[in-house]
Amino acid sequence: MRAPNLSWDHCCTPKEEGGLGIKALKIWNKALVGKYIWWLANKKDHLWVRWVNHVYMKGIHCSSYSPPLDCIWTWKKIAHTMVTFKQAYHNDQWLDTDKAYSVFDGYHWLRQKRSKVSWRHVCWNSLNVPKWSFIFWAAQLQRLLTRDRMAHMGFGQETVCFLCNSDDESHMHLFYSCQFSTRKIVDDVISKFWDRKTNVISSRDKAWILSIKG
């Protein structure tokens, strides 16, 4: 079984940060549990909070609480999540604001943030079909199974581009240098957008297309 082309953590980052926008369910579950912690800090009259205080916490603050060994596993999970959220609460306020806790905010606070990618709007827009967007996404991260990558992983030794036979088949060559593939890309762009929607093509891209088109 071969290793995946990209880590699942990367796939679970937002599209604007270079991922696929899939929710990381483990982090999302912690964010859901965070709602209970917010209740403990702010809803003292809530029936569930009063029950927890009577049975488990007995007046001990969330920041210094440790679960007893004989408690049920669901409460242990909640108590362990308190430790994670401890640094997000100051004076029982969520992130030093008067704003109520939301699962969405908790999720993005918990996850590892990455820098925004410059190509996100080109990749994910209404003009692209999903297949094109996915291939473009994989190409930007250099995760397509090009010949140079296949040889590096031990699958074959041939690295020369199958289309032009002039250079190694890498991401840069395939999308920017290969005479066959760049000509094909230009012809497709011209046929789809040049006459009807030239406003979606930047002036720099128009100049590049014209230089190849001749």
N, C-alpha and C positions, 0 to 999 in steps of 0.2 A: 504494500500500500504506500503510494508516494505521498510526500508532504504536500499540503495545499499551497497554491500560489501566493496566498495572502492570509495573514492571521485573521481569526474571527474577531478579535478586538478591533482591528482596523476596519473591518466590514461594518461593525456596529457603531462607528462614529458618524456624525451627521454628514450629509452630502457636501455641505459647504467646507468641511474640513477634510475632504478626500475620501470619505467612506460611502457606504450605501444607504445610510439612514435607518438601518435595522436596529431596533431596540435591544440592548443587552438585558436579557430577562433577569439575570442575577442582580444587576444594579437596580433595575426597575422594581424588583421585589423589595430590595432594601429601602427604596424611596417610598414604597407603599407602607412599609413598617414605620417609616419616619412620621407618618400621619399620627400613629398612636403616641409617639414620643412628643409630638406637638400638643396632643390632647393632654398628656400628663403635665406639660409645662404651662398650659394656658386654659384648660377647661376643668377646673377643680370640681365643678358641680356635675360634671358628666357622670352618668350612672356607672359606666365601665371604669372610669378613673377612680371613683369612690370605692369600687370593689377592689381594684388593684392596690390602692393605698391601704385598705383594711386588711387584705390577705397577704400581700407581699412587701410593699414598700414601707408601710407603717411610719409614714412621716419623713422618711429619708429622701433627700433630694436626688434627682436623676444623676447629677454629676458625680456623686459619691456612692451610688448604689451598686451592690454586687448581688446577683441572684443566689438564693440558697441551693444547696446541692439536691434537695428533695423536691424541687418545683418541677412542673411539667415542662416538656421540651419547648413548647411554643413560647412560654414566658421567658425561657433561657435565651431563645433567639431574639426576642424583643429587647431583653436586657443587654445582650451583646451588641446589638445595633445602637443602643444608647451611647456606647463608648465611641462609635464611629461619628455620631452626630454631635458629640459633646462640644467639639470645637466650633460648631456652627451656631451654638446658642450662647448668648451672653445676657445675663439677667433675665433668662427665660424668653428672650426675644430671638426670633429667627433672623440670623445674619445682621444683627444690630438694627433692625427696622421694625416698624409697627405692622408690617405686612404679614398676613396669615401664611402659614406654610402651605405649599402646594406640591403634589407629587411631581409635577413637571419641573419645578425649581429644584426639588430635592434630587431628582435624577441627574440634572445637569451639574449640580454641585458635586455629586459623588463621582461622576465619570471623569476620565482623563481627557483633558481638552488638548486639541491640536491646533496648529495655525491654519487659517483659512487659505484655501488654494485659489490661485488666480483663474483657473480654467473652469470653475464650477458652473458658471452661467453658460458656457459653450457646451458643456457636457450634458447638463440637465435642463433642457428647455423643450417647449412644445413642438419645435420643428423636428426634433429627433424621435425616431421610433426607439423603443427600449433596447433593442438589440444593438443599434448604433451607439447609444449612450453607454452601454455596458462595455463594448469593445473599446470605445474612446477612454473610458475610465481605467480599464486594465492597461491600455497602452501608456497612459500618462504615468501610471505607477510602475511601468516596465515589467508587467507580469504576464504578457502574452507569451505563448510558447514559440518564440522565434528560434531559428536554427542555432544561433549562438548560445541561447539559454539551454536548449535541449542538449547540445554537446557538453555544456558545463555540468549538466545534471547526469551525464553518462549515457544519454540516449543518442547514439550515433556520433560520428566524427565530422560529417560534412556540415560546414557553416556557410558556404557561399550561397548567396541569394538565388533562389530557384527561378525568380522572374527575370532577372537581368544578367545573372552570372558575372557580375563585375565587382562585387564586394561582399563582405560578410553580412548575413541577414540579422541585423540588430533592429531595435525599435527606431533609432534615429535614421538608419538607412531605409527601412521599409516605408516610413511615413514622410521622409523629407528628402532623401537622396536618390532612391531607386527611380530610374527613368520610367519604368513601366507603371509602377503603383502611383507615383505622383501624377502622371498623365491621366490615369484612370480616375483619380480623385478629382482632378481639375475638370475633366469632362462631365463627371456626375454633378459637381457643384454648379457648373455653368448651365447644364440642362435643367436643373431643379430650381436654381435661385437667380441666375444672372438676369433673365428678362423680366421675371415677375416680382422678385423680392431682393433687389440689389441692396436695399437698405440694411439687410442683415449681415452684409459682408463689410468689414472695416476697410478703410482706404489702403492700409498696408497689405491686407489679404488680396485686395483687387490688384494691386501692383504685382504681387507675387504670382497671381493667376495669369495676368497678362504676360509676364516674363516667360512663363512656361508655355503658355498658349502660342506665343510668338505672334 
